[in-house]
Amino acid sequence: MNEKKAFIFDTNFIIQVKELDKVIKNLNNGFTVYVTQVSIDERISQECLSLKKLFDDIPMLVNKYQGFANLEIISDYPTRCDIVRKGMQSKYQAVFGLNIIPFKKDGNTLSSILERVFHKQPPFAAGESDRGFKDTLLWLSVLDFFSECGENHVVFLTNDNGFIKSVDTLCKEFNEKTGKTIEISENSYYHDLIKPTEPTVNVKSETLPDVTLLRERIQMTISAVCYGEYGTGSWMEPNWVRTFVLNEQIESKDIEDVFSNLKETLNRNLFESSLPADDILTINRNAEGLHRIPTDVLQEALILYEDIKKDYSDYLPQFYSAAANIFNQNYIVTQNIFENEDFENGELPF
């Protein structure tokens, strides 16, 4: 029987896949699945930022309904944020047990990070200021962990360019410091790992177009509309948060409407550097904008749509479906944060 491999992932994998308990079940036969504390803390930060937006809206609601209703504040933001933090941490511990990779909050860790940013050593990206702080913290925690214990072969999934563009360099460093082997692949590789092996059948069929690069472009371009970098965390790493939230999921037809109106929207706001998410999200009355979306991000999305419309017009329905799946990653049920302080299994997101 082959030795199990280790399976770990970046925070963007958690956002994309969501149900990590199913990931563990799907990979149980061949992998030990780990999560890093860095990713847990980042997800907690993201959920607390969404929660803060709700609390920031309270004065507006008080003013809006003044004279009609009284709004009673039964809990403050720090208390609720602490509940979310403890609840999410407990959920990860219940699912992963001892398979949580810690990181060291000490002077040596900070010195290592500063040294890497000075030399722009991956996953810091050359020419992109200090972007890559969180990725570097995650990478150092993985190096420390597998230097001391863990499997001899590691599979690490991420869609972050700081890792993807420096695969050879990082794999070499991992081997030199741990004596072990690591594979770094994009999140989509997970579906290849769980795909059942099917018997070979000689069936004559029409050859599908090679859209590997286009598939990656769709993922990156649409994700940039749904998710953005706003501010920094306690370690000066970028905070990646949703630009909007959906209270109900959308369908392919909704995405078709978005892109049909996008050019007109951009023309109407030609000299704006960013637009409120609400201006784009005419698709859904229950869509709530949280942050402005950079205009260049929306222009890239429009160019993507027009390219597909020109070169792959027969596959527009597939594009709308793929884009809807990415948009629906911003579907959350915010009231669950307030309904149950015990946070039983399933009440909090990963």
C-alpha positions in Angstrom: 0.0 0.0 0.0 1.4 3.4 -1.0 2.2 5.9 1.8 -0.3 8.7 2.2 0.5 12.1 0.9 -0.2 15.4 2.7 -2.8 17.7 1.1 -2.8 21.4 2.1 -4.3 24.6 0.5 -4.3 28.3 0.5 -7.2 30.5 1.7 -8.6 31.0 -1.8 -9.2 27.2 -1.9 -11.4 27.4 1.2 -13.5 30.2 -0.3 -13.9 28.3 -3.6 -14.6 24.8 -2.2 -16.3 25.8 1.1 -17.1 22.3 2.5 -13.8 21.1 3.8 -15.3 18.2 5.6 -16.2 16.7 2.2 -12.7 17.4 1.0 -11.3 15.2 3.8 -13.8 12.5 3.0 -13.1 12.6 -0.7 -9.3 12.4 -0.2 -9.3 10.0 2.8 -7.9 7.0 1.0 -4.7 8.7 -0.4 -4.1 11.9 1.6 -3.9 13.4 5.1 -5.6 16.8 4.8 -4.2 19.7 6.7 -5.2 23.3 7.1 -2.9 26.2 8.2 -3.6 28.4 11.1 -2.7 31.3 8.8 -5.7 30.5 6.5 -8.0 30.0 9.5 -7.1 33.4 10.8 -7.6 35.0 7.4 -11.0 33.5 7.0 -12.0 34.7 10.5 -10.8 38.2 9.6 -12.9 38.1 6.4 -16.0 37.1 8.2 -15.4 39.8 10.9 -15.1 42.4 8.2 -18.4 41.3 6.7 -19.9 41.5 10.2 -18.5 45.0 10.8 -20.3 46.1 7.7 -23.6 45.1 9.3 -22.8 47.0 12.4 -21.6 50.1 10.4 -25.1 50.1 8.8 -26.9 50.4 12.1 -26.7 54.3 12.4 -28.2 54.5 8.9 -31.0 52.2 9.8 -31.7 54.1 13.0 -31.9 57.3 11.0 -34.0 55.8 8.2 -36.7 54.4 10.5 -36.6 57.3 13.1 -40.2 58.0 14.1 -41.5 54.6 12.9 -39.5 52.1 15.0 -36.9 51.8 17.8 -33.8 49.7 17.1 -32.5 47.9 20.1 -28.8 47.0 20.1 -28.4 43.8 22.0 -24.7 43.2 21.4 -21.7 45.2 20.2 -19.3 44.4 17.4 -16.3 43.3 19.5 -18.5 40.8 21.4 -19.9 39.4 18.2 -16.6 39.3 16.4 -15.1 37.4 19.4 -18.0 34.9 19.1 -17.3 34.4 15.4 -13.6 34.0 16.1 -14.1 31.4 18.8 -16.8 29.6 16.8 -14.9 29.3 13.6 -11.7 28.2 15.3 -13.7 25.5 17.2 -15.3 24.3 13.9 -11.9 24.0 12.2 -10.5 22.1 15.3 -13.5 19.8 15.3 -13.0 18.9 11.6 -9.2 18.8 11.3 -8.3 17.8 14.9 -4.5 17.8 15.2 -4.0 18.5 11.5 -3.8 22.3 11.9 -0.4 23.6 10.9 0.6 26.4 13.4 2.8 29.4 12.8 5.3 31.0 15.1 4.6 34.5 16.2 8.1 35.4 17.2 11.0 37.7 16.2 12.6 35.0 14.1 9.5 34.7 12.0 9.2 38.4 11.5 13.0 38.6 10.6 12.6 35.8 8.0 9.6 37.6 6.4 11.4 41.0 6.3 14.4 39.3 4.7 12.3 37.7 2.1 10.5 40.9 1.2 13.8 42.8 1.0 15.1 40.3 -1.6 11.6 39.8 -3.1 11.9 36.1 -2.5 8.8 34.1 -3.4 6.0 34.0 -2.6 6.7 37.8 -2.5 6.2 39.0 -6.0 8.9 41.2 -7.6 7.7 44.7 -8.5 4.5 44.4 -6.3 5.5 46.4 -3.2 5.0 44.2 -0.1 2.2 42.0 -1.5 2.7 38.5 -0.4 3.1 38.9 3.3 0.3 36.5 4.3 1.5 34.0 1.6 5.0 34.1 3.0 3.7 33.6 6.6 1.8 30.5 5.3 4.8 29.2 3.4 7.1 29.6 6.4 4.6 27.7 8.6 4.5 24.9 6.1 8.3 24.7 5.9 8.6 24.6 9.7 5.9 21.9 10.1 7.2 19.5 7.5 10.8 20.0 8.6 9.8 18.4 11.9 7.0 16.0 11.0 4.4 15.1 8.5 4.3 13.1 5.2 7.2 12.8 2.8 5.2 14.1 -0.2 3.0 17.2 -0.1 0.4 18.5 -2.5 -0.3 22.2 -2.0 -3.2 23.9 -3.9 -3.5 27.7 -4.5 -4.6 30.2 -7.2 -2.2 32.8 -5.9 0.3 34.0 -8.4 2.9 34.5 -5.7 3.1 30.7 -5.6 2.0 29.7 -9.1 4.6 31.8 -10.9 7.5 30.6 -8.6 6.7 26.8 -8.5 10.2 25.6 -9.3 11.9 28.0 -6.9 9.6 27.1 -4.0 9.7 23.3 -4.7 13.5 23.5 -4.6 13.5 25.4 -1.3 11.0 23.0 0.2 13.2 20.0 -0.7 16.4 21.7 0.6 14.9 22.7 4.0 12.7 19.6 4.7 14.3 16.8 2.6 10.8 16.1 1.2 8.9 16.7 -2.0 6.1 19.2 -2.7 3.8 19.7 -5.7 2.2 23.2 -6.1 -0.8 23.3 -8.4 -3.9 25.4 -8.9 -7.1 24.7 -7.1 -8.7 23.0 -10.1 -6.3 20.1 -9.6 -8.4 19.0 -6.6 -11.2 17.9 -9.1 -8.6 15.8 -10.9 -7.6 14.1 -7.7 -11.2 13.1 -6.8 -12.2 12.2 -10.4 -13.1 8.5 -10.5 -11.0 6.4 -12.9 -13.1 5.3 -15.8 -12.4 2.5 -18.2 -11.1 3.5 -21.6 -13.8 3.5 -24.2 -13.0 4.1 -27.9 -15.7 6.5 -28.8 -15.4 8.7 -31.9 -16.4 12.3 -30.9 -15.8 15.8 -31.9 -12.6 17.3 -30.4 -13.3 20.0 -27.8 -11.4 23.3 -28.1 -8.3 23.7 -25.9 -9.5 26.4 -23.4 -7.0 25.8 -20.6 -5.7 29.3 -20.6 -9.1 30.8 -21.1 -10.5 28.8 -18.2 -7.8 30.2 -15.9 -8.5 33.7 -17.3 -12.2 33.4 -16.5 -11.4 32.2 -12.9 -9.0 35.1 -12.3 -11.0 37.8 -14.0 -14.4 37.1 -12.5 -12.9 36.4 -9.1 -11.3 39.9 -9.2 -14.8 41.4 -9.6 -16.2 39.4 -6.6 -13.2 39.7 -4.3 -10.7 42.5 -3.7 -7.9 43.6 -1.5 -9.0 46.2 1.0 -6.6 47.3 3.8 -4.1 45.2 5.7 -4.2 42.8 8.7 -2.2 42.8 11.9 0.8 41.4 10.1 0.5 43.9 7.3 -0.8 41.2 4.9 -3.5 42.2 2.5 -7.1 41.7 3.5 -9.0 39.9 0.7 -12.7 40.5 1.2 -15.9 40.2 -0.8 -16.9 43.3 -2.8 -20.6 42.2 -2.4 -22.7 39.6 -0.7 -25.7 37.6 -2.1 -28.6 36.6 0.0 -29.8 34.3 -2.7 -27.9 32.4 -5.4 -28.0 33.6 -9.0 -28.3 31.8 -12.3 -26.7 31.9 -15.7 -29.4 34.2 -17.0 -28.5 36.8 -14.3 -24.9 36.8 -15.5 -26.0 37.2 -19.1 -27.8 40.4 -18.0 -24.8 41.7 -16.1 -22.5 41.4 -19.1 -25.1 42.7 -21.5 -25.3 45.9 -19.5 -21.7 46.2 -18.5 -20.4 48.2 -21.5 -23.2 50.8 -21.1 -22.4 51.1 -17.3 -18.7 51.7 -18.0 -19.5 54.2 -20.7 -21.8 56.0 -18.3 -19.0 56.2 -15.7 -16.1 56.6 -18.1 -13.9 58.8 -15.8 -14.6 57.0 -12.6 -11.7 54.9 -11.1 -14.1 52.6 -9.3 -17.8 51.8 -9.2 -20.1 50.7 -6.3 -20.8 47.0 -6.6 -24.5 47.8 -6.5 -24.2 49.5 -9.9 -23.1 46.2 -11.4 -25.3 43.9 -9.4 -28.7 44.8 -11.0 -29.0 41.0 -11.2 -30.4 40.5 -7.8 -32.5 42.6 -5.4 -30.9 40.8 -2.5 -27.3 41.6 -3.6 -25.6 44.1 -1.3 -22.5 46.0 -2.3 -19.7 46.2 0.3 -16.9 47.8 -1.6 -16.3 49.7 -4.8 -14.9 47.7 -7.7 -11.9 49.1 -9.6 -12.9 50.2 -13.1 -9.9 48.4 -14.7 -11.2 45.1 -13.1 -14.6 45.7 -14.7 -13.0 46.6 -18.1 -11.0 43.3 -18.0 -14.2 41.5 -17.4 -15.9 43.2 -20.3 -12.9 42.4 -22.6 -13.1 38.8 -21.5 -16.8 38.6 -22.3 -16.3 40.2 -25.7 -13.4 37.9 -26.6 -15.5 34.8 -25.7 -18.5 36.2 -27.6 -16.3 36.7 -30.7 -14.2 33.5 -30.6 -16.4 31.0 -28.6 -19.9 32.2 -29.2 -21.3 28.6 -29.1 -19.9 28.3 -25.6 -21.4 31.5 -24.1 -23.9 29.4 -22.0 -21.0 27.6 -20.4 -19.2 30.9 -19.7 -22.4 32.3 -18.0 -22.6 29.1 -15.9 -19.0 29.3 -14.9 -19.2 32.9 -14.0 -22.4 32.3 -12.0 -20.6 29.7 -9.9 -17.9 32.2 -9.1 -20.4 34.9 -8.2 -22.2 32.5 -6.0 -19.2 32.1 -3.8 -20.3 35.4 -2.3 -23.6 33.9 -1.3 -23.8 34.0 2.5 -26.6 33.8 5.1 -25.5 36.5 7.5 -28.3 36.0 10.0 -26.7 32.7 11.1 -24.0 34.8 12.9 -26.7 36.1 15.2 -29.0 33.1 15.7 -26.8 30.7 17.6 -23.9 31.6 19.9 -23.1 27.9 20.4 -22.3 27.6 16.7 -23.2 24.0 16.3 -21.7 22.2 13.3 -22.7 23.8 10.1 -23.7 27.2 11.5 -20.5 28.9 10.5 -18.7 29.0 7.2 -15.2 27.6 6.7 
